[in-house]
């Protein structure tokens, strides 16, 4: 068991985390593990590759449907890279 002083110090640390890093405190409170960086990287790279593989045939074959789908995928990739998902 922790002493009274240790419990008080832990409560101070908990309050400090809640004030300075509310997202971290909420994640620690929920107990869910964070998404691994390798998984995030794999998802971003697969989105980039998919965008390229849709745009290239769309340009070569002159298919507006493939080109539009590729452009939408590129937009999604840019949003993913600029969002918190790509950084955190």
Buried (B, 14 or more C-beta within 10 A) or exposed (E): EEEEEEEEEEEEEEEEBBEEEEEEBEEEEEEEEEEEEEEBEEBBEEBBEBBEEBBEEBEEEEBEEBBEBBBEBBEEBBEBEEEEEBEE
